[in-house]
Amino acid sequence: MKNLTALLGAVLLALALGPAAAQSPRDAMASVNSSDTMVQSPLPAADFVGQVGAKLRFIIDAGALAQVKGDEDSKAFAKRIVFEQKDLLAELQSLASRAPLRIMITPAAAEQDHNLIVEMRSLNGALFDDLYDPSQVRVHEEMVTLFERYADNGDDAALRRWASRALPKLKRSLAVAVRLK
């Protein structure tokens, strides 16, 4: 009887939460971000800083590889993007140095990107570009979504302003990354 009660409770909870309950965290985040009717809870500053730190680290590391292994378009993009993202990372570190914020990159936040870096190290030429180019589109799309979400609903005013100021540059970088394909 206890198992049936627990199962019924889980089913009722899933029905109450709707389709987002059956989605992965990334899919749920995307559906929340795309819905104008849902109210988002504030994104904690520590989560934002950790996620941005992981993504910036990936962009910088992949860009360093692209400057050596990529075609001319990828090399030019990587040179520019590494410079820009290092500036963005320095700004983030400055903002995050305020207590209690620190850039805490969790292994889960960086695992997929770390695996891509490992794979990129083993590739050259067109094979490298086939992995690098779409990875830059993906990570820049994720960055734009993350920055938009934080600018709209972050819990730290200084980080919200910074996210808002950084968005135009991130969107321009995304547009250039899309042309790499």
C-alpha positions as CSV (number, residue, x, y, z in Angstrom):
1,M,0.0,0.0,0.0
2,K,2.9,2.4,0.8
3,N,4.4,1.8,-2.6
4,L,1.1,2.5,-4.3
5,T,0.7,5.7,-2.3
6,A,4.2,6.8,-3.2
7,L,3.6,6.0,-6.9
8,L,0.3,7.9,-6.9
9,G,2.0,10.9,-5.3
10,A,4.8,10.8,-7.9
11,V,2.3,10.7,-10.7
12,L,0.3,13.5,-9.3
13,L,3.4,15.6,-8.8
14,A,4.5,14.9,-12.4
15,L,1.1,15.9,-13.7
16,A,1.1,19.1,-11.6
17,L,4.6,20.0,-12.8
18,G,3.7,19.3,-16.4
19,P,6.0,18.4,-19.3
20,A,9.0,20.1,-17.7
21,A,9.2,17.4,-15.1
22,A,10.0,14.8,-17.7
23,Q,12.7,16.8,-19.4
24,S,16.4,16.9,-18.9
25,P,17.6,20.0,-17.0
26,R,18.9,21.5,-20.2
27,D,15.6,20.9,-22.1
28,A,13.7,22.2,-19.1
29,M,15.9,25.4,-19.0
30,A,15.3,25.9,-22.8
31,S,11.6,25.6,-22.4
32,V,11.6,28.0,-19.5
33,N,13.7,30.4,-21.5
34,S,11.5,30.2,-24.5
35,S,8.2,30.7,-22.6
36,D,7.0,34.2,-22.0
37,T,4.2,33.0,-19.8
38,M,6.3,31.2,-17.2
39,V,7.8,33.1,-14.3
40,Q,11.5,32.4,-13.8
41,S,13.1,32.2,-10.4
42,P,16.2,34.4,-10.1
43,L,19.4,32.7,-11.2
44,P,21.8,32.6,-8.3
45,A,25.0,34.6,-8.9
46,A,27.2,31.7,-7.9
47,D,25.5,29.4,-10.6
48,F,25.8,32.1,-13.2
49,V,29.5,32.8,-12.5
50,G,30.3,29.0,-12.5
51,Q,28.5,28.3,-15.7
52,V,30.0,31.4,-17.5
53,G,33.5,30.5,-16.2
54,A,33.2,27.0,-17.6
55,K,32.0,28.2,-21.0
56,L,34.7,30.9,-21.2
57,R,37.4,28.4,-20.3
58,F,36.1,26.1,-23.1
59,I,36.0,29.0,-25.7
60,I,39.6,30.0,-24.8
61,D,41.0,26.5,-24.7
62,A,39.3,25.5,-28.0
63,G,40.3,28.8,-29.6
64,A,44.0,28.2,-28.7
65,L,43.8,24.9,-30.5
66,A,42.0,26.4,-33.5
67,Q,44.7,29.0,-33.9
68,V,47.1,26.0,-34.6
69,K,44.8,23.3,-36.1
70,G,42.0,25.2,-37.8
71,D,41.5,26.5,-41.4
72,E,42.1,30.2,-42.0
73,D,38.5,31.2,-41.1
74,S,38.7,29.2,-37.8
75,K,42.1,30.6,-37.0
76,A,40.9,34.2,-37.6
77,F,37.8,33.7,-35.5
78,A,39.7,31.9,-32.7
79,K,42.3,34.7,-32.5
80,R,39.6,37.3,-32.1
81,I,37.4,35.3,-29.8
82,V,40.2,34.3,-27.5
83,F,41.2,37.9,-27.0
84,E,37.5,39.0,-26.4
85,Q,36.8,36.1,-24.0
86,K,39.9,36.6,-22.0
87,D,38.7,40.2,-21.4
88,L,35.3,38.9,-20.5
89,L,36.9,36.4,-18.1
90,A,39.0,39.1,-16.5
91,E,35.9,41.3,-16.0
92,L,34.0,38.3,-14.5
93,Q,36.9,37.5,-12.2
94,S,36.9,41.1,-11.0
95,L,33.2,41.1,-10.3
96,A,33.3,37.6,-8.7
97,S,36.2,38.5,-6.4
98,R,33.6,40.2,-4.2
99,A,32.7,37.9,-1.3
100,P,31.0,35.5,-1.3
101,L,31.3,35.0,-5.1
102,R,34.1,33.0,-6.5
103,I,34.4,31.3,-9.9
104,M,33.6,27.7,-9.0
105,I,33.5,25.6,-12.1
106,T,31.9,22.3,-11.2
107,P,33.1,19.1,-13.0
108,A,29.5,18.6,-14.3
109,A,29.4,22.1,-15.9
110,A,32.7,21.5,-17.8
111,E,32.7,17.7,-18.5
112,Q,31.1,17.8,-22.0
113,D,33.4,20.7,-23.1
114,H,36.5,19.0,-21.6
115,N,35.7,15.9,-23.6
116,L,35.5,18.0,-26.8
117,I,38.8,19.6,-26.0
118,V,40.4,16.2,-25.6
119,E,39.0,15.1,-28.9
120,M,40.0,18.3,-30.7
121,R,43.6,17.7,-29.6
122,S,43.7,14.6,-31.7
123,L,42.3,16.2,-34.9
124,N,43.7,18.4,-37.6
125,G,42.5,20.3,-40.6
126,A,38.9,19.7,-41.8
127,L,38.3,17.0,-39.1
128,F,39.2,19.6,-36.5
129,D,37.0,22.3,-38.1
130,D,34.1,19.8,-38.3
131,L,34.2,19.6,-34.5
132,Y,35.4,23.1,-33.6
133,D,33.0,25.2,-35.7
134,P,29.7,23.7,-34.5
135,S,31.0,23.7,-30.9
136,Q,31.5,27.4,-31.1
137,V,27.9,27.9,-32.3
138,R,26.6,25.8,-29.5
139,V,28.7,27.4,-26.7
140,H,27.9,30.9,-28.0
141,E,24.2,30.1,-28.1
142,E,24.4,28.8,-24.6
143,M,26.2,31.9,-23.5
144,V,23.7,34.3,-25.1
145,T,20.8,32.4,-23.4
146,L,22.6,32.3,-20.1
147,F,23.5,36.1,-20.2
148,E,19.9,37.0,-21.3
149,R,18.5,35.0,-18.5
150,Y,20.8,36.5,-15.9
151,A,20.4,40.1,-17.2
152,D,16.6,39.7,-17.0
153,N,16.4,37.8,-13.7
154,G,19.8,37.5,-11.9
155,D,20.1,38.0,-8.2
156,D,23.1,40.3,-8.2
157,A,22.6,43.9,-9.6
158,A,26.3,44.4,-10.6
159,L,26.4,41.0,-12.4
160,R,23.0,41.8,-14.1
161,R,24.4,45.1,-15.5
162,W,27.6,43.3,-16.6
163,A,25.6,40.6,-18.4
164,S,23.5,43.2,-20.1
165,R,26.5,45.1,-21.3
166,A,28.2,41.9,-22.5
167,L,25.2,40.6,-24.5
168,P,25.7,42.6,-27.7
169,K,29.3,41.4,-28.1
170,L,28.3,37.8,-27.4
171,K,25.5,38.1,-30.0
172,R,28.0,39.4,-32.6
173,S,30.4,36.6,-31.8
174,L,27.5,34.1,-32.2
175,A,26.7,35.6,-35.6
176,V,30.4,35.1,-36.7
177,A,30.5,31.6,-35.3
178,V,27.4,30.6,-37.3
179,R,29.2,31.7,-40.5
180,L,32.0,29.3,-39.8
181,K,29.8,26.3,-40.6
